[in-house]
């Protein structure tokens, strides 16, 4: 037998061996079947029920403490800070609360504790803030805005002086500003035939109890409704003194006795003789 024939036979045997290995590997791959791990339905349901019960206990606990915080704040606004500390203490106490209500925490991880504490805080804040607003409570002060002094002259013409922010200054400040560009010192005169009507928009989220005004530090008097949340008080020029000008302060109380005030930050309005 020649060497060529011998090598050809060896080559053919090698090729056939590789082919048989490939066929065998292919058969093994085709025979492989993935089998997912067995699903423990009972264990899964137990864990889901335990997690749900933990959330229910956490939410009810947060609601209860929010009511306590609301009662403290209702008793005194000075207790708002300590009332919030109720939430902090409540979050810390969750560790000892759960066993009392048979919440299983053995399998709790950091994310479980973080999630439950977050649920507690957000529930507490939501209920507390809800209870601090109408119709459960009223902590908002009434507002006094859009203050305008209307001046009716002897000829029957009326002009106005508004209390507003003067943005033309380098540092904007609130000032008495004539609406129609007149000189502030020449609008009001200390004469009987000059009528001065001090008006303001007064509003509250529930209801108003009293609206009073004190002119030039005199005794407070009740303002009169002019409709559309505006209230006014009329005087005549002869009741004013050019040496002191016109100054006033408005005090408002709502039904919950929250107080709102208007006290001008600028000097009195000049009054001419």
ABEGO torsion letter per residue (X at the ends): XBAAAAAAAAAAAAAAAAAAAAAAAAAAAAABBBBBBBBBAAAAAAAAAAAAAAAAAAAAAAAAAAAAAAAAAAABAAAAAAAAAAAAAAAAAAAAAAAAAGBBAAABBAAAAAAAAAAAAAAAAAAAAAAABOAABBABBBBBBGBBBBBBBAAGBBBBBBBBBBAABABBBBBBBBAAGBBAAAABBBBAABBBBBBBBBBBAABBABBBBBBGGBBBBBBBBAEGGBBBBBBBAAABBAAAEBBBBBBBBBAAGBBBBBBBABBBBBBBX
